[in-house]
Every structure is written in structure tokens, then in C-alpha cells.
Amino acid sequence: MNVKKRVYSILRKHKEARNNDIDLYNIYLNYFYPKLCRVDNEGCFYIRFKDLHLVTSIQTVIRFRAKIQNENRLFLPTEPEVIYKRFAHNKKMLSDLGH
């Protein structure tokens, strides 16, 4: 399964991942790299530095989330604040590009 299909499946099942990229990435890592995910004695999730090259980068996961939501118009954010911020960001980008 490629990264886009993985992100798609998470966005379909987890509404919280539609609004927050950190939540999306945490779910992504726990689903697809469970052997690399660890929890310290305080209950904090982490991946060892030496294992980082083995996992998909957060930027790649975010890029596919944006592509699915912006181009395909699927699994859009549900929180009004997130919708507004992303709309304002996209509007500014288009303005900066002269559109």
C-alpha cells in the first residue's frame, strides 16, 4: 500500500486526523510502523532517532493529506477554526502567485 492510500484510509476512519497533522502522523506511525513505536515511562510516544530513516516523513504524510483534501475534496476538516485557517492560507498562496 502506498503512502496516499495509507493516509486516505486513516482520514476515512479517524475524523480527528482530518483537523490535526500531528494526530494524523501519530496514527500513521502506530498503524504502519508499530514495531518502531515506543512509549516511555511517562506514557509519551516516540521513535528512536536511529529508526527515523525507516519511517515515512511527516512532510510526506501532510502533503498527501493536503492533496486528498484540497484536490479530491475528500475527508475535509470538521473544525471551523481549521477550515478557516486552511482557507486563509490557500487564499494567500493564490494571491502571492498572482491568481
N, C-alpha and C positions, 0 to 999 in steps of 0.2 A: 504494500500500500504506500503510495507516495504522500508527501507532506500535505498537499492540498486536500487529498481525500481524508487524511487523518484530522486536519483542522475542521473540515466540513462535518465529520462525524461528531466531534466534540461540540461544535456550535449547535448542531441539531439536538444533542442530548442535554446540554448544560447552558441554560439561559444566562447564568452569571458570567460565563465566558464571553458572551456577546458584548458585555459592557466593560470588561476589565482584562487587559492583556496579561497582567501578572497571573490572574486566576486561570486564564486560558493556558498559559505556559506551564503552570504547576500541574494542571490536569493533563496536559500533553505529555509532560515528563513522566508522571505517575502511570499513565496508560501505556506508553510506548517504550519507556526505559525503566521499568520497575526495579530491575536488579541494580541500577546505578543510584536510585533514590535512597537517601538515608535520613534518619531522624536522630537529632542529638538528644542529650539527656534532659533538655528543656522543652522538647517536643517540636523543635524547629527543623524544617525540611532543608536538605542541602544535597549537593552533588560534589564529590571531591574534585579539586582543581585538576588532578591528573586525568579525570574522566570527561572533562568538558569537551574535548575534541571528538568524543564519541556520540554526542547528542546534537540534535538539530538546534541551531542558534535561535535565540528569542526573536531576532530581527526577521528571520525567515518565517517563523510562525506568525508574527504580526503582519508581515507582508501578505501572506495568504489569507489571513483573517480580513484584512482590508480589501483584498481582491474579491473575496466571496461576498462581502457586504456591499462594497461600492459598485462593482461591475455587475455582479449577478443579482444584487438586491435581495439576498437571502439572509436569514438569521440576523436581522438588523438589531441594533441595541434597543433595549427596553426602557432604560432610564432616561428621562427627559434631559438631564444635565449632560449626559454623554452624547445624546443626539445633537444637542445644541453645539457643544464644543467641536464635535467632528464636522458638523455642517459649517461652522465658522472657519475652521481650519481649511476645509476644502475650498470655500469661497475665497479666502485669502490667497491660497495657492493659485487658483484660476486667475485672480486679479493680478498677481505677480507675473503670471505668464502672458498677460495681455488679453485674456479672454473675457 
